Amino acid sequence: MQAATTDCVNSDVSGGRWTPNSLATLVYVVVNLRINYCNTVLAGAPRTVTNKLQRVLNAAARVITDTWKFDRGLGQILHDELHWLEVPDRVFFKLAVTVHRCLNSRATPYLSDYCFRPPVSTLGSSVFLVGHFILVIVFI
């Protein structure tokens, strides 16, 4: 299946059916769907685990931007041109969005049952209990 898809994409690129912009969109969709799938289980994971996914993200960024592996400034390209977050930041963002949905009754009940606002709050921040984790959001 993967070889057939690769051959199909290669023939379409050489045949002129794919523009660089549409090929970049295809790479973005495929890679980001896989990286974002169930990535909240990586909350609190060591860097050795998230670095593997970060390498995949970097490879996709190099394909899209046509840069080499050892070119400098890939992190800057990820943030400024592609507007992508690094893997640990993606995990935290997705977890924060999930907590926000739970607290505002926009999540499914099986998630909302595990996320609640405790009565005590520190000055300038909010503490949320998410399963066995404590999530502290500081307001600036």
C-alpha positions in Angstrom: 0.0 0.0 0.0 2.7 2.5 1.0 4.8 1.6 -2.1 1.8 2.1 -4.3 1.0 5.5 -2.8 4.6 6.6 -3.1 4.6 5.5 -6.8 1.4 7.3 -7.4 2.7 10.5 -5.8 6.0 10.3 -7.7 4.3 9.8 -11.0 2.0 12.7 -10.4 4.8 15.0 -9.4 6.9 14.1 -12.5 3.8 14.3 -14.6 3.2 17.9 -13.4 -0.1 17.2 -11.6 1.2 18.2 -8.1 2.3 21.8 -7.5 4.9 22.3 -4.8 2.2 24.0 -2.7 -0.2 21.1 -3.0 2.6 18.6 -2.3 3.5 20.6 0.8 -0.2 20.5 1.9 -0.3 16.7 1.4 2.9 16.2 3.5 1.6 18.5 6.2 -1.8 16.7 6.5 -0.3 13.2 6.6 2.4 14.0 9.1 0.4 16.2 11.4 -2.5 13.7 11.5 -0.1 11.0 12.7 1.8 13.2 15.2 -1.4 14.7 16.7 -3.2 11.4 17.1 -3.4 10.5 20.8 -0.3 12.6 21.7 -1.7 13.8 25.0 -0.5 10.5 26.5 3.0 12.0 26.0 2.3 14.6 28.6 5.3 14.5 31.0 7.2 12.0 28.8 10.9 12.3 28.7 12.6 14.1 25.8 13.9 10.8 24.4 10.4 9.8 23.6 9.3 13.1 22.1 12.5 13.5 20.1 11.6 10.6 17.9 8.4 12.4 16.8 10.3 15.7 16.5 12.7 14.1 14.0 9.7 13.1 11.9 8.3 16.6 12.1 11.7 18.0 11.1 12.0 15.7 8.2 8.5 16.8 6.9 9.6 20.4 7.3 12.7 19.8 5.3 10.7 18.2 2.5 8.3 21.1 2.4 10.9 23.9 2.6 13.4 22.0 0.4 16.3 22.3 3.0 19.0 19.9 3.8 19.4 17.9 7.0 22.3 19.9 8.3 21.1 23.4 7.2 20.9 25.8 10.1 17.7 27.5 11.2 15.2 24.6 10.8 13.6 25.5 14.2 13.1 29.1 13.0 11.5 27.8 9.8 9.2 25.6 11.8 7.9 28.5 13.9 8.1 31.5 11.5 7.2 30.1 8.0 5.3 26.9 8.7 3.7 28.0 12.1 4.3 24.6 13.6 4.8 23.9 17.3 7.5 21.5 18.5 6.2 18.1 19.8 6.3 18.9 23.5 4.5 22.2 22.9 1.9 20.4 20.8 1.2 18.0 23.6 0.8 20.8 26.1 -1.4 22.8 23.8 -3.7 19.8 23.0 -3.9 19.0 26.7 -4.8 22.6 27.6 -7.5 22.7 24.9 -8.9 19.4 26.2 -9.0 20.8 29.8 -10.6 24.0 28.5 -13.3 22.0 26.7 -13.9 19.8 29.8 -14.3 22.8 32.1 -16.7 24.5 29.7 -18.9 21.4 29.2 -17.8 21.0 25.6 -16.1 17.7 25.9 -17.6 14.2 26.1 -18.8 13.1 29.5 -16.1 10.4 29.9 -13.5 13.2 29.8 -15.4 15.7 31.8 -15.7 13.3 34.7 -12.0 13.3 35.2 -11.4 17.1 34.9 -12.7 19.4 37.6 -11.9 22.8 39.1 -10.7 22.5 42.7 -12.0 25.2 45.1 -8.6 26.5 46.0 -6.8 28.8 43.5 -3.5 30.6 43.9 -3.1 34.2 42.9 -2.7 34.7 39.2 -3.0 31.1 38.3 -5.5 28.3 38.1 -4.9 24.7 39.2 -6.8 21.9 37.5 -6.8 18.2 38.3 -6.6 16.1 35.1 -6.8 12.4 36.0 -3.6 11.9 38.2 -1.9 15.0 36.9 -2.1 18.6 38.2 -2.1 21.2 35.5 -1.2 24.7 36.6 -2.1 27.5 34.1 -0.5 30.9 34.9 -2.3 33.9 33.7 -0.1 36.8 32.5 
